[in-house]
């Protein structure tokens, strides 16, 4: 349906692109030269003796005395690093063990020196000291360890891997995770299921919604540099939220640091088809560059609350109101420079008496511009007699989008002792999106050639604050974690303008379109909306180990807890259109002028010009609330030394309420109390220390969202359609089945293969309303289908090439590949007049992410090449007569080169969307 592509329009710019492509080739050609310095390699294995057996020691440190050059052992105790030729003293350390020192270790150029070490415990040291440390969570090894030790099927990504990419925000990071698709650079699909089937948690509390139309957290508002790790739980478990089918996304931002530091990052990116080209945007206020709405485009404070309350014969008041709005109907033209990204992070670690304190404060700023050429087609009902569908329109959109993001993270951690820790996490983000679209093409149904324009600016913000605690009591047999959270988000769309003009194909001149009689705001009008959502959260989880004398290997873990959330939303919108002040006296010559001339104050009057007209409806406002109280119980039971079973049940008491009105003012009141009993079971079999198999079953639900229940109808200029809600929606039930095989060759490598099947009862779908809409604009709403299923397979590979050859260049390469294939079908019953032989809406039948990572430790140079593609996905659902519309696949390549300057400064250069 939508194909994004960019074409260069000048010879100069074509030359620039060719130079960039040559630069890419030169970069990769230079990589071996950077790596071909005369170095040698030292490698080996660190072990200890336990009960007469030699076992590996993971996470031991092996380094050259008096320097920071060295490595940490993997899960098998292996290590390897490169050094210049010479004689060295090699030190091996591990907490609680006697350090090992080896003198006169000779390294020669191009050769590998084997150095194995066996260390022994320091009994005296263990008796004298309590060793405390902060758990490392952000490295690839740590995330893989967390995934491996989880009781569910999990995928994830670390901040270490994120830093290797050109990704600026969490939405770009998410597409690197197996089975994940990103929609519109903002929302995510997991295993081919659209955003409504995925729950997002920020530090174990629901992330505030950023959107008026969908439930999903908008990932583009969260800068990637603030992330510690992202984990996606793909199977149900009693302690997880019950409202999902694709996955539960847990986002963790950075917390307690390892050391005091100040880090400054600056990155600039060249965007093919955009950078150094002409760029158009709506007029902006003075604070727009900071992502904030300074009121520049808001309605004036004195503007009437409802224009319909002004008598039609009181033209003076309507004229004053019309002239009070800005005449900013012409786009600004600027030069699209390089994308910019800047961040500064201050990490502090200190002692307050006996309390260990950590603080991380980070400020991020980014600005980007994107030019897209989009082609859109629509067709009429299929003509069985002539065996064809007549086209309704063929549109070509020149889409100019600017995004500005400002983010502040401020986290505190207080470690009172190794068993008690409290954290305060706060996150504030502000995002502005500015979009100008110029639409040309042909409107066949109404026989005109359009030159239509839209000007949209949105301001989105989020505040998230949590107070969390982790405690170990009862001789470490009982662990307790809790969280208190508050979230607030807002979405403001001030003065979303649209206007239509018709082009004379003979002369090429445009004629403005001004409706006669009733106004039509989607042809000439302004739209204003505001949404605010708040949430309060409280949760506690308790895990208790049950020990039996004489059975040291049989230690079941009993779990219980409760989750509470109270969420409230307020939404209001206003539509204002323009019409001819008089059918008989209107000055038709105004239609031949420019749009800003039409809106000159002299032409806003009650006789020969245009007048303002209220188009708002009672359905344009709603208030809503959702309350969840969810206790659970679960048990983790080791059936054998290699097999463990986790089973439990979650009880979700949910009350969903909404108050609004129909177009005619009839009240719409929704009150849906539902108790959902959700069982789950996860079983894992550790075949070897490196290999395991998991199987899982669980029941989950999918509830209607506020926007899907609200009768509010919104015209989307981009897709030329109207969406409205349905207050009669019911919750869906999902049965989830999963199977996964995992193999861990080393601490930072994994190969996994998974299969899954999901059965949906009463799934919520967005479908076309036959007969709805007018003027070529179609209407869509939401409804419950009878049932559906989704089945698929996933594969993930993270592999280092070190040791495969003698080449130092190859040793510094790492490969990443993940892909998924999904098949689904929906049964819509007999009432919705749609084809039963179609996939779930928004599903991609296949997803592929891959990457090549190069890192030269000595020169601190890092190069990353990433690739992403998704299969065609159903974008708009039709009927038996009106065909479905799909969004087609697109290949995306991104290149990033980074270089550290000293200890605190890193410079990145990237090329986004090379093709």
N, C-alpha and C positions, 0 to 999 in steps of 0.2 A: 504494500500500500504506500509506504513512504520510503523513498530512496534518497539518502543524503549523499550529495557529491559536490565537489568544488571544482570549478574551472577557472583557469587563469585568463584574464581578459587583456593583458598587455604583454608585449614581447619582453619588456624589462622584467616583469614578474616571472615569466617563464624561465628566463635566464637565471633568476635568483633561485628558483626551485631546483633547476639542474645543478646549480652550484651546491645547494644543500645536499642533494643526493650524492654528488661526488664526495662531499665531506663525510657522509656516512661511510662510503667505501674506504676513504682514507683512514677514518677512525678505526675500522676493523682491521685494516691493513697494518696500522701502527700498533695494535695491541700486542702481537708477537714481539715487536721490537721493544716495547715497554717491558715485556716479561723476559726477554732474552739476556738479561744480565747474568754474569757468571756467578751462579749460586749453587749451593749444594743442599741436600735434604737430610734431615735427621728424623727418624721415625722409630716407633717401638710400641711396647705394651707395658702398662703398669698393672701389677698384680699384688695380691697379699696371700698369706697362708692362713687358712681357717680350718681347724680340725684336720690338719694334714692335707687339705686340698688347696690347690692353687686356683684362686678366683680373681676375675678382673676387678679393677677399681675404676668406676666411672667418675667423671668430673674432678679428677686430680689435675693439678697444675704442673706443667713441665716447661721450664724456661731457662734462658741463659742468665747466669748470675750477674746482677748489676744492670739489667736491661728489662724492657717490657716485651722482648721477643720471645715467643713461646706458643703453647697451645694447651687446650683442655681436653682430657681424654673423653672418648665417647662411651656409650653403654657397654662396649666390650673392652674398655681400657686402652683402646688404641689412640695414638696421636701422631701428628706429622706436621712439620713446619720447615720453612726454607731460611737459610742463612748464608752469608758470604763466607768464602773459604777462610779457614783459620782454626786455632785451638781454643776450646771453650770449656768453661765450667758449667755443667748442667745440673740444675737443682729440681728436685721433684718434691712437691708438698701436697698434703691432704689433711683436712681437719682431724685431729686426734691420732695422727700417725707421725712417726719420727721422720723428719725430712731426710731425703737422700741426696748426697752431693757426689758427682762424678767429675774428676779433673781430667784435663788433657784429652778431651774428646775432639778428634781431628776431623774437620770437614773439608772435602776437596770439591772443586768445581765440577758440576755435572754428575756427581755421584751421590748415592744414598748411604748414610751411616745408620746402622741398626743399633738402638740403645734400649734394651729392655730393663725394667726396674721392678724389684720386689720390695715392698715397704712393709713395715710392721707397726702395730699399734703402740702408742706411747701411754702405758698404763698410768704412770704418774700424772701425766698431763690431763688424762681423762678424769682423774680424781680431784684435781686442783681447780679446774676451770669449768665454767658454764660457757659454752661457745654459742653465740647468737649471731644470726645473719638474716638479711632480708631475702626472702624467696625470690629468685629470678623467674620472671614470667614472660618477658618480652622477646627472648631469643627463639630462633627456630627450634633449637633443641628442647627448650622448656615447653613450647607449645606442643611439639610432637609427644613429649613425655606426658603432658596433661591429657592429650587425646588418647594415648595408649592406655593410661590408667583409668580413663573414664568408664563408667558402667553403661553408657549409652553409645550409640553411633554418632560420632562427632567429626566435624571438619573445622579447620581454622587457619589463621594466618597470624604471623608475629610482626611486631613493629620492625624487627630486623629485616624481614623480607619486604615490608612495605617501603623501607628506606631505599631499597635497591631499584624501585620503580619510579616512573614519572608521575605517579598518582598524587593528585592534590587533595582529594577529599575521599571520604569513606565510600562513596558510591563507586569510585573507580577501583578502590581496594577490593570491594566485595566481588567483583567479577573475576578475581584471581582464585576464588575458592571453588572447589569442585561442586558442580550442580547448580551454580548461581548465575542468574541472568539479571542484568540491570536495565530498567525501563526508563527512558527519558533522562538518563544520567542522575536519577533521583531515587527511584523505588527498586526493590529487588523482587525477583522470583526465585524460588528454591525448588529444584527438581521440576521445573516447568510450571509450577503453580504460581499464579499472580500474587501481588502484594497482600491481598486480603487474607491469604492463607498463611501468612508468616507473622510471628510476633517478634517484636524488637524490645530488648531490655538494656537499659543503661545502668550498669552497676547493680544488677538484680532488681531493678524497678522498671516498670513499663516506660519506654521513652515517650515523651509528649508528641502528639500528632502535629505535623506541620502543615497539613493540607485540609482544605474544606471538602474535597471530593473523595478522598480515599483514606483508609485507616492508617496507611503506612507512615512510618518515620521517614523523613526525607534525608537520605544519607548524604546529599551534596552539601549539607550545612555543617558537617563535621570534618574539619581538616585532618588529613591523614597523620600529620606529625604529632597529634595529641593522643594517638592510639597506642595502647600497650599491647593489646591483642584482641582478636575477634574470634569467637567460637560459635559454631552453628550446630545445635543439637537437632538431629534429624529423626530421632525416635522419641515417643512419649515416655515420660517418667513422672512419678507421683509429685516430685518437688518442682516440676516445670509447669508453666502455664498450660491450661487445657485448650486454649483457643488457638489452634494451629493445625496445619496439615503438611506444609512444606518443611518448616523448621522454626526453631526458636533461636534468634540471633542475640548473643550476649556480647555487648561492647564494653570493654574495660579501658579506661583512660589511664594515663601514667600516674604513678603514685610515689612511693618512697624511693629516693635515688640511691645509687651505690656510693656516690661521692659528690662533693661540692663541685659545681661546674656552671659555666655560662656558655651557651651554644648559640651561635648566630648562623642562620641558613638563608641563603638567597638563591633563587632559581628563576631562570628565564627560559621560555619555550617558544619555538617557532611552530606555528600552526599552518599546515599546508592549505592554501586556498583562502586564508584569512589575513595572515600577518602581512603588513605593508600594503594592504588593499584598502579601498574606500569602504567606510563603515557608516551606517546610518543608525540613529537611535532617537528615542523621544527626548524632549527637553528635560533637563534634570535639575534638581535643587542643589544647594551648596553642599549638603552633607551626603549626597548620594554616593560619592566616592568612598565613604566610610561604611556604606551599607545601610544607612539610617534614612528614614522618612522624616524630613524636616517640615512637612506640611505644604511643600511647594505645589503639589497636585491635589491637595485635599479640597473638599467643598468649603467655601468661605463660611465663617461662623454665623453670618447673618443670612445665609441661604435658607429659603423656606423648607420646612420639614416635609411638606407634601404640596406639590404644585397644583394638585387637583382641588385644593381648598381655596385657590384663588379663582374667582369668577372669570369665565371666559371673556366676558365683556370688559374686564379690567386689564386691558392690554398693557397699561403702563407698568403694573407690578410684574407681569410676565416678562416685559422688556428689561426691567431692572435686573430681574433674576438671571435672564439669559446673558446679559452683558457682564454679570459678576464673575463668570467663569473665564478661565484663561483662553486666549486665542493662540494655542500652541499645536496647531494641526499640521505643521511642517516638521519633518525630521531634521535633526542636526547631522551634518556630514563631517566626519573626522577621519583620521588615519588610524587604522588598526595596527598598533605597535605590537611588540612581543608580549606574550603573557608574562605576568610578574607574580612572584610568590616570595614572601619574606616571613621569617619567624625568628623569635628570640626566646630562649628557654633558660630559666634560672633554676638550678637544682641545689638544694641545701640539705645538709645532714648535720645534726647537732645533738647535744645532750642538755636536757633540763633536769639537773639533779640526776636521779637514776632513770629518768625517762628518755628513751631514744626518740628523737623527733626528726621527721623528714618533711620537706616541702618542695613541691614543683609548681612553678608558675610559668605559663607559656602564653605568648601573644602571637597570633598568626594573622597574616593579611594576604589575600590573593585577588588578582584581577585578571579576567580572561575575556576574550571576544571570539565569537564563532560566526562564520558565514556559511550558511547551508542553502543549497538549491533543492527544493522539494517539489516533486510532481505528484499531483493528486487526480484520481479519476473516480467518477461515480456513474452508475448505470441504472436505468429504469427496470421495471419488472420484466422478466423474460417473456418474449413474444414467441409463443409456441408455433404460431402459423408461419411466421417468417424466419423462425429459427435464429433469433438474435435478441440481444438486449441493446436498446437504443441508449447512447450516452446522455447523461444529464449535464456533466461538465468535465472539462479538462483544464486543470489549474496548474500554474507554475508559480511557486512561491520563492521569493528571495527573502530569506530569513536571517535577520541580524540579531544576535543574542549576546548580551554582556552580563557577566556574573561577577559580583564583588562579595567577598566573604571576610568577615572579621571574627576571630575567635579568641576567647580568653579562658584558660583553664587555671584553677587554683586549688590544689590538693594538699591536705595535711595528713600526716600519719603519726600516731603516738603509740610507741611500743613500750608498755610499762614493764614487761618482762617477756620471756620467750612464749608465754602462754596467753597473754592478753594484749590486744591491740585494738585501737579505735581510729577510724579514719573519717575525715571530712572531705567530701568531693564536691566541687562546684564547677559548672560548665556554663558559659554564656557565649552564644553565637548569634551573629546577625548577618543576614544575607539579603542582597538586593539583586533582582533580575530585571533587566531592561530588554524589551524585545520590540523590534519594528519589522513588520512583514509587508511586502509589496506583492500583490497577487495579480497575475495576468493570465491569459489563456482564453477559453471560450466557454460560455454558459449556453449549451445547446438548447436546453429546455425552454429558455426564455429569450433565445436568439439575440444575445448581446455579447460583446467582447469587453470583459471587465478590466478596470485598473483600480483594484480595491486596496485599502490600506488599514492597518491596525497598529495601535501604539499601546503597549502594555508595560506597566511597571509594578513589580510586586516586592514587598518587604516582609521577610520572614525572620522570626527570632525565636530563640529557645533558651530557657533557663532550666537547669537541672541541678538539684542539690540533694546530697545524701549524707546521712550520718550512719556509719556502719561499725560493727564490732565483731571481732572473732575471739573466741575464748576456748581454752582447753582446761577442763576441770576433772575432778575425780580420778587423779593419777593418769591423765591423758586418755581415759576410757570414754569420756564424754566431750563432745565438741558442740559449741553453740555459736551460730552466727545470726546476726539480726541487722535490719536496715529500717531507717525512717527516711522517707523521701518526699520531696515536693518538686513538682514540675509545672512550668508555665510556658505556653507557646502562643504566638500570635501570627496572623497572616493578614496583611493589608494590601488591597488592590485599589489604589487611588487613580481614578480617571483613566479607565481602560477605554480608549477611543477607537471607533471603527467608522469608516465611510466608504461609499461606493461611487465610482464614476464609470461611464460607458465610453468606449473608444470607437470613433468612426474609422473603420478600416480603410476608407478611401483617403481621408485627409490625415489620419493619425492623431486627430485632436480628441481630447477628453471632455466629456460633459458630466458635470456633477449630478448626482441623483438626490433629489429632495422629495420625500413622500408628500402626497397631497391627502388631506384629511387626517387620519390617524397616523401617528409617528411609528416608525419601525426602527428601534434603537440598534439592531444589528446591521442596518444599512447606513444609518447616520445617527450616532448616539454615543453616550458615555455610560460607563458602568463603574460603580463603587461597591466595595465589599470589605467587611472586617470580620475576622474570626478570632476568638480568644478561648483558650482551653487551659484548664488547671487540673491538677491531680495531686492527691495526697495518698501516700503509700506507707504501709507498715507490714513487716514480715519477720518471721523467726523460723529458724531451722535447727533441729536438735538431732544429733547422731550419737548413739550409745553402743559401745562394743560390749558384747556379752561373752565373758570368758568362762570356760569350764575346766576344772582341774582334771589333769590327765589328758586333755585334748588341746594341745598348744596350737595345732593347725586349724582348729575349728573355732573361729571367732566371728559369729554373725554380728551384723550391725543393724540395729533398729533405728528407724528414722521417723520423725514426726515434725509437724510444723503447721503454720497457717499464714496465708497471704490475704491482705486486705487492700483494696484500692477504691477510692471515691473520685470519679472523674466527672467534670462538668464542662459544657461547651455553650458558648453564645455565638450566634452567627446572624449577621444582617447584611442585606444587599440593597442596592438602589439602582434602577435603570432610568436613564433620562434620554429622551429622544428629541428629534427636531422635525418640524413639519413646516409646510408653507403657511405663512400667516393668513393668507387669503387665497382661495382657489382662483378667484377672478382677477385680483389686483396684483398677484405675484409678478415680480420682475424677472422674466425668464432669462434675461441677459446675464443674471448672476450665475447661472449654471455653466456659463462659458468661461468664468473667471477661475482663479486658483482657489484652493480651499481656504486659505487664510484670508483672501478677499471676501469670500462668502461670510466668514465669521467676523468681519470688521464690525465694530459696535454699531455703525450706522445702518448695517443690513440686518440687525436683530431688532425687529419692530413689529407692530401689529397690523401692518397693511401690505407693503410691497416686498418685505423680506421674509426671514424665517423667525419662528418662535419656538420656545422651549416647551417640552411636553413631558409630563410624568408618565413613566411606563412601569413603575414598580407595582408589585402585587402583594397581597397578604402572605403568600407562600414564600416570599423572599426573606423571611426571618424565622428563626427557630431557636429554641433552647433545648438542651438535652443533658441527661445525666446517666451514668452507668456505675453501679456499685457491685463489687465482687468480694465475697468472703469465701475463701477456699482452704479448708483444712485438709491434711493428708496424713497417711501412714504408709510406711514401706519397710522392707527388710532386705538386706543383702546377705545371702547365705552361701558360704563356700561348700558346694556339694562334694567336691574332691579337691585335691591340691591344685588342679588345673581348671576346674569348672566352677563358676560362681553364677548364682541366680539373684537378680534383683527384681522384686515384685512389689506392687503397692496399688493403692487406690486413692484417687483425689475426688473430693466433693466440692463442686463449684456452685455456690449459690449466687445467682446473678439477677439483678434487677435493672432493666433498661427502660428509660423513660424519654419521651420527646413531646414537645408542644409546639405546634405550628398552625397553619390554616391552609385551606385550598385557595385557588384563584378567586373564588367568589366570597371568601371570608369564613367559610364553614370551619369550625375548629377541628384540628387533627390532634388527637391525644393518643399516644402510644404508651402502654405500660406492660412490659413483658417480664414477669418473674419466672425464672427457670432454675431447677436444680438438676445438675448434670453429674452422674456418677461415672467416673472415668478410670477403669482398670488399666494396668500396664505391666509388662514383664519383659526383662532384658536378660539374656543368658550369654555368657562368654566362655570360650574354651581356649586356654593358652596351650597350643600344641607344643611350642618350644618357647625359649626366652625371647625369640624374635618374631614369632608367628602366633596369631590368634584368629579365631572365628567368632563372630557375634551374630545373634538372632534376636529379633524383638517383635513384640505385638503391643499395640496400645490403641485406646479409643480417645478421640478428641472431638471438639466441636468447632463450629465457625458461626459466629453471631453476626447479624446485620450491623452495619456501622451507621453512625448518625446520619451521614449524608445519604445513605441508601434508603433510609426511612423517611427523610424529610421530603415534602412535596415540591421543594424549590426546583425550578427549571433554569438552567444556565446555558447560554449560547456560547459555544466554543468556536471562535473565528478560525483557528488553525485547521480544525477538522470539519467545519461547516455543519455542525449538528447541535442538538439540544439534549441535555441529560436531565432527567428528573427522577425523584425517589418514589418508593412504594412503601406505604406504612403497613402493609399486610405481610411483609417478609417474615419468614420463620427461620430459626437456627438450623444449620446443617449438622449432620453427624458423620464422622469419618472413622473408618477402621483402617489401621496402618500396619503393614507387615514389612519387615526388613531383614536382610541377610548381608553380612560383609565379611570379607577375608582381608587381613592386614599383615603385612610383612615389613619389618624394620631392619634393613641391612646394617644401619648404624644409628647413632643418636640423632643425626639430622637428615636421615633418609627414610622414605616410606614408599611402599607400593601397596595399593589397596584396590579391591574390586568389590562392588556392591550391587545388589538387586533389591527392588522394592515394588510393592503393590499397595494401592490405596482404593478403598471403596467408599464412595460418597452417597449419602442419602439426603435428599432435598438441597443439593448444592445451589448457591446463589449465583445467578448469571445476569449479565447485562445484555439486553436484546432490543431489537428494532420493533417499534410500534407501528404497524401498518396503518396508513391514513393519518398519522400524526405529522405535524410540521407543515410548512408551506414555503413557497418560493425556493424550492430545491433544498430546503433545510429539513433534515429528518430528525425525528425524536426517538430517544432511547430511554429505557427504564430498566428496573431490576425485577427479577422474579426467581422463584424456586423451581428448578428442574426436578424431575423424578429421581434420577440417580445418575452416577457417572463413575468411571474408574480411571486410574492413572497407573501405568506400570513402566519401569525403566531400569537402566543399569548405569553405573558410574565407574570410572577408573581414575586413579590419582597416582602420579609418579613424581617423586622428588629424589633426584640422584646426583651425587657428586661424581665427576670424571677423574678425580685424583687417583693416581696409581694405575690407571689403565694403560698409560704409555710413560715414556721417560721425558715427555715434553712438559716443561714447566707451565707453558701456556695452557695445555689441556688440563693440568692439575688444578688450575685456577678457575675452571668452568663448572657450573652447576646447571642442571636441566630441571625444568618444571613442566609437567603436563597434567592437565585434568580435563576430562570430557564426560559427557552424559548423553544418553539416548533415551527418549521418553515417548511413550505412546499412550493416548487417552481417547476416550469416547464418552459422549454425553447422551443421555436419554431425556428428552425434554417433554415427553408425553404428547398428548394430542391437542392441547389447548394453545400452545404458543406459536403454532404455524411456522415451525422451523424444522430444518433438516435434522434428523436424529443421527446422521452419520457425519459427525464433525468432532474435532478435538475440543478440549477445554479452552475457553477464551484466554488469550495471552500466552498460551504455552508455546515454548520452542521445542521442536522435536529433537534437536541436538544442540549441544553447547560444547565449545572447545576453547580452552585457555592454555597457552604454552609460553614458555620464556627461556631465554639463555642468559645466564648471569656470569659475568667475569669480574673477579676481584683480585687485584694485585696488592698484597698486604704491604710489601716494602714501599711501594710508591703511593699507596693509598689511593689508587685509581679504580673506579668501578664503572662498568659498562653493562647496561641491561637492554635487551631487545625482547619485547613482549608482543604476543599475537592473540586476538580474540575474534570469534565469530559465533553467531547464533543462527539457528535455522529459522525459516519463515514461520511467523506466528500469527494467529488469528487476532486481528485488531478490531474489526467491527463485525458483529453477527447479523446476518440477514435473515431471510425466510426462504421457503421453498421457491418463491418467485424472485426475491431480491437477493443477489449473490453475496456471500461473505467477502470481506476484504482482508487481505493479509499484508503484514509488513515483511519485506524481503530481507534476505541475509546481506551482511556487509562485512568485509575483511578490514580489521583495524590493526595496524602496527604502530607501536610506540617505542622510541629510542631515548635512553637517558645515559648521560656521561657525568660522573661526579668526581671531584677531587678535593681532598682535605688539605687545608692550609693551616698548619700548626695543629693544636689540639682542639681548638674551639670553633673554627670556621670551616664550613664546607660549602663549596660552590657546585651547583648542578646546572647542566645545560641539557635541554630535552627537545625532541621533535615529536609532536603529538599527531597521530593520524597521518602517517607518512604517505599513504596512498591517496 
